[in-house]
Amino acid sequence: MSTILNAEQRADYERDGFVLVRGLFDGDELALLREAIEKDPGIRDHFYNRKDASGLATKMALWNHPGDSVYGLAARSHRVVDTMEDLLGGEVYHYHSKLTAKEPFEGGAWEWHQDYGYWYHNGCVFPYMASVMVALDRTDRNNGCLQVVRGSHHCGRIEHGVLPGEQVGADPVRVAEIVKRMEVVHAEMEPGDGLFFHCNTLHRSDQNRSPNRRWTVLFCYNAARNNPYLEHHHPFYTPLEKVPDDAVRNAGLRFASGDREGFRSVSANPPELRKTVDGEPVA
């Protein structure tokens, strides 16, 4: 099977650094995916909070390997992996997955950052990395949907450091100049939609001040030829066994089994990212 993107969508990704695919998972698949993520003890037992500058938190769970759970099969499905291999120009492996859960009225914000702002320090030499965010709920401006800067992946990697609060974000001075020149897009999504985005695409989100939950799951991939040279909290190259697209539907409600998924209760940042930024350029 080849990429699910048509030529126009493929060009959008190259130009903008992201592309939104409506109905990446259909209603029946999404119902299984949502229920599995809500009820799986493996996820529930590994929740942690990431607070914003005002103290509000996004609830997180992270796992390194996709197993035979519903969400593991989704991350290994041809529609996702083949598309990632097209976008990244060759074989990919699963770098990690994570749940980001913004609860009603109290879900925290995320500051401007690039994923490669972190992953660079994990020993990944090239930005041959990308993610797909799958909406488990409707995500909109009211409940803190993802915001992306169109074309910002062309800016290259931006220095990152610890911002007020406990998040690591991109140099605010440079970000301010970028958003003067480039369009900020609110990625409003319906349940089952998927947003594919480049690891250097700047993104953030607002707090959830609405009565509606905003849960999303992200599947992150690295090119096999970009194997990290440092040991860190995400895996080295691990061959990825793809599964047919009907595997999610055929699995029914299936949870993680044993410790295959490699759940983590916290995602540590390397020492290089512990320096602070307070409006001044990062060294």
N, C-alpha and C positions, 0 to 999 in steps of 0.2 A: 504494500500500500504506500502511496506517496502523500505528500503534504495535503492538508485539507484546505489550504489557502489557494485562492485563484490568483491570477497574475496581478490584478489590481490590489488585492490585499497584501500580496508579497511586496509590491512596490510601496505600499503605505508603510509597512514595517521598516523597510530600508530608509525611507525618507523621515518618518516620524519617530522611530524607535519603539513603536507599539502598534498593535492591531487588535481590535475587538471582534471576537467571533460570537455571534448570537447563537444560543442553543447548542453550545459545545457538548453539553450533556442534556438529554431530554428529560421530561418531567418524571418519568418512572426511574430513570437512573439517578436523577438529582435527589429524589425522595430516599433512595437507598443510601446514597452518599451522605446526605444530611443526617439521617438517623444513625448511621454507623459512627459518624464523627461525634454526634451528641452523646451516644451511649457507650462507646467503647471504653472499657476501664483503662486500657493502655494510654489513651489520650487524657481521660479525666484525671488519672493519677499523676500526670506530669504537667499539669497547668502551672504556669508562672505568670507574673505580672510585669509589664514594662510601662513605667510611669512617664507621663509627659511633664513639662515644666511646672504645671499647676498641680500636679499630684494625682490626676486622673489616670487610670491604667487601662491598657489593652491587655486582655487575657490571651496568653500564648500557649501553644504546645508545639514541639518540634520533634521530628524523627528523621533518621538518616537513610533508611533503606525501605523500599516499597515491597511489602510482602503480598500475601493473598487476601488481605482485607479488602473491603470495597474500595477504600481510598487508595490502597496500594495498587490494585488492579487499574484504577483510573489513571494513576501516574505511569503505568506501564502500557497503557492502551496504544494501539497503532496511531489513532487520531492525534494523540498528544506527542508521542515520541517521534513519529515520522515527521511531524511538522517541526519539532525542535531540531531534528537532524538536518532538515532543509534550511532552517534559519541559521544554524551554526556551522553548516558546511561539512557535515560528516557525522560519524558515530558519536553519540552522547551517552553519558551515564547520569544517574540520579544523584544530585548533590545533596539535597535534603528536601523535606516538605515541612510546612508549618501551617497551623491554624492561627488566624488572627481574629479575635472575638471582641467586638465592641458591644457592650451591654447597653440597654436603654438608659438614657439620661446620664450615664457615667463612663462611657467608653472614652478612652484617652485619644489624644492626637498623636500623629507621627510628624516629625520634622523632615525638612527636605533632605534627601539622601539618595545615593546610588548604591545598589547592591554590591557593585564592584569596589566601592569605597571600603567595604569590609573584606570582600573576598580576595582582593589584591594582597592584603596582609596575611592571607592564609596560604600564600605561595602559589597562587594561580597567575602565571606569567602573562597570559593574554586574556582580553575580555571576551573570550569565546563562551559566553555564559548567558543564560536567559531564564525567565520564569513565566509561568502561566498562572494567573489568579482566577480561580473559579468562585463565582458568587453562590453562596448557600442561601442567602436571603437577598431581597432587593437591596441594592446599595445606591444611595442617591446623596444629594448635597445635604439633606437633613440629618442623615445618620452617619456621615463621615466617610463618604466614598473616596476611593483613591483619586488623587490628582496627579497628572503627569505633564511634563513640559515637552511639548512637541519639538522634536529634533534635537533635544538636549544630549542625546548619546553622541552626537558629533562633537561635543565640547571636550570629549576625553574624560579621563578620571580626574575628579576634584578631590583635594585633600579633605579628610574627615577628622573629627575629634569629638570629645564629649561636650555636649551642649548643656545649658542649665536644665536640671532634672537628671535623668540617667540615660538618656538616649545619645547615640552617636549620630552625628549629622554632618552634612557638607558645609564647607566654609561659608558662613552667612554673607560675607562681603561679595564673594564671587557669585553666589546664588542670586543675590539682589540684582546684580548686573545682568545675569542670564534672563531672569524673568522680566526685565525691562525690554528685552529684545525678542523673546520667544513667547508663544502662546501657552497658557496654562489650561489644560483640558480636564474637566471633571468626568471621570469614567463611570457614568451611571450605568448600572448593570441589573438585569433581571436574573433570578435564580437559574443557574445552569449556564449562563454566559461565561466566556473565558477571555481574559485579556493577556495576550502574549506580549512581553516587553523585554527589551535589551537590558543587560546588566548595568549599563552606563546611563540609562534613562532616569533623570531626576523625578522623584515622586514623593508625595506626602499625603496626609489626610487630616481632616479636622476631627474634633471631638464629636461624639454622638450625643447630642442634646435632645434627641427625639424619643418617642416611646417605642420605637422599632429597633429590634436587634439588628446588628450588622456583622455577620460571620462570613469569612471567606477562607478558602484553603489555597495555598500556593505550592505548586510543584516546581522545583528549581533544578536546572540541569547544567552540566559542564561538558565541554567537548572532551572526548577521550584523549585527544592529542594535547590537551591542556592539563595533564595530570599534575597536581600540586607537588612542589618540591619540599614543602614543610608538612610535618604531621600536625594536625589541628583537630578541631571538634567536628569537622565534616569529613566524609570518606575520601580516600584516594580513589582512582579509577576502579570501578567495580562493574563487570559486564552486566548489562541490563537485559533481562529476558522480557521481550515484548509479548503482549497477549492480544487476542482479537478484540475488536471493539464491543462484541456482545458479551465479553467476560464479566463486565460490571453487572449487566442485567441478569445473566445466568447465575451469578454467585449468590444472589439474594442478600439478605442481611448477614454479612460476615465481618467479624472483628479480627483484630490482630491476634496472632498466635505466638506464644512464647516471647522471646526477646529479639526476634528477627529484625524488627523495624528499627531497633536502636533508638528508642525514645530518650530524650534528654530533658532534664528538668530546668536547665538554664543554658543559655548560649553565651559563652564567655567571649570577650573581645581580646585580641592580642595587645601586648603592651604599647605598640605603635598607635593604637586608637584610644589610649587612656589620657592623652594630652587634651587640654581644654581649649575651646574656642569661645570667645566672648565678644565677637564682632570684629576682632582683628584677624588678618590673614593667618592661616596656620603655617608654621614653619615646615 
